[in-house]
Amino acid sequence: MRITPALLLLVLGGCAAAAPRLPARTSLGTTAPQIVTPDVDGTEEGLLAQGEKALEAQDWALAKRCFGAVVAAGPQRLRVRMRATLGLAVASEGLFERERARDLYAIVVRDTDDPREARSASVRTLGLLAYLEAWPELGTAAAKLLDRTDLDPVDRMTGLGARGLSRIEAGDVDGAQRDVQNGLDIVDENRFGAGGRLPAPVAQLRFAAGEIRRLEAERISLFPVTEDFVVRISARCQGLLDAQGLYADAMRADDPHWITMSGYRVGQMYRALHRELMNIPPDGRAKDEHQRQVFYGIMHMRYRALLDKGIEMLRRTLVTAERVGDTSPWVQRAKTDKDEMELALDEEKKTIATFPFNEGEIELALVLLEKQDRAKREKLANTPKLQPQGH
């Protein structure tokens, strides 16, 4: 997770409604021992103060050196160890050393006697686990956080969004729906992100809501092609648009990770729908190879816009990821999918180029076919229904 200036303010307690945050500093006294390393030197308290100033300036490397020196010295006082460990975890997170940050937060949760430190470390762990796609661990950590009685609204919606996302990945859509809706209720009650950039916990909830709607839509199978095909494809497309709206909302996030994940999902939805439609076999009217070629060409012309939309969304997602410095695995997935979609589009065009007709002729056939289908629908709509005769 990229640590933005806004997020750093939350971490350091600069916003009354913000979380996670480091607890207020406590006095360590004046008898702390001197620590000398090749990189930094000073007393425990001096190095801690220097490290906290470095965090405020987002100088993660200096913060890591200061807090790391204190941790390595093995301070006897628990307060010193936990303050240094928590600071080192935040610095490691800022340097994208996410596994190390996760492990350091776990130490704080396990050993600290300060509930504020435990809560802050627990909340920040959720963001790391979501980034690392450790879905079972995310669900476990979220459940433990939600068991606490000292959560503020931001903490609670963070836990609900994380547990909901974990449940989605486990296939528990109903359970995820409850968590996500409860989290969104908190968002609405507190107007988090209204009219501006979304804090990461809100973006996570919007993304999770998009995931639920996507899964519901993709449960609508287009096979076999029966008389209710038009109803099913309409419902599938409406679900895609609903999910896209939720993903688009998540793309207002402060955290670039949710922007990339959401953009990737939109492109993936278009790709999946296009693939399913292009796998529909010719209907009974296609009696020979020429008619099968016509059917293929019509399907290509009718639905290639899905590939165009998916490619454009992934292209924009990659541009944004490069601009904000997102290096998550989702970036490579977006690139791979974009390349494969472009290849699929090129292969379809090459296939049609081998047919004894061109795309202009296919477009004309498609217009005629749609006119025939429209006439049939109008005829059915205008046909009086037979009324049952009385006995």
Sequence and secondary structure as in RCSB ss.txt:
>XXXX:A:sequence
MRITPALLLLVLGGCAAAAPRLPARTSLGTTAPQIVTPDVDGTEEGLLAQGEKALEAQDWALAKRCFGAVVAAGP
QRLRVRMRATLGLAVASEGLFERERARDLYAIVVRDTDDPREARSASVRTLGLLAYLEAWPELGTAAAKLLDRTD
LDPVDRMTGLGARGLSRIEAGDVDGAQRDVQNGLDIVDENRFGAGGRLPAPVAQLRFAAGEIRRLEAERISLFPV
TEDFVVRISARCQGLLDAQGLYADAMRADDPHWITMSGYRVGQMYRALHRELMNIPPDGRAKDEHQRQVFYGIMH
MRYRALLDKGIEMLRRTLVTAERVGDTSPWVQRAKTDKDEMELALDEEKKTIATFPFNEGEIELALVLLEKQDRA
KREKLANTPKLQPQGH
>XXXX:A:secstr
    HHHHHHHTT STT  S         S   EEE SS EEEHHHHHHHHHHHHHTT HHHHHHHHHHHHHT  
SSHHHHHHHHHHHHHHHHHTT HHHHHHHHHHHHHH S HHHHHHHHHHHHHHHHHTT HHHHHHHHHHHHT S 
  HHHHHHHHHHHHHHHHHTT HHHHHHHHHHHHHHHHHHTTTTTS B HHHHHHHHHHHHHHHHHHHTS   S 
 TTHHHHHHHHHHHHHHHHHHHHHHTTBSSHHHHHHHHHHHHHHHHHHHHHHHT    TT  SHHHHHHHHHHHH
HHHHHHHHHHHHHHHHHHHHHHHHT  SHHHHHHHHHHHHHHHHHHHHHHHHHTSSS HHHHHHHHHHHHHHHHH
HHHHHHHS        
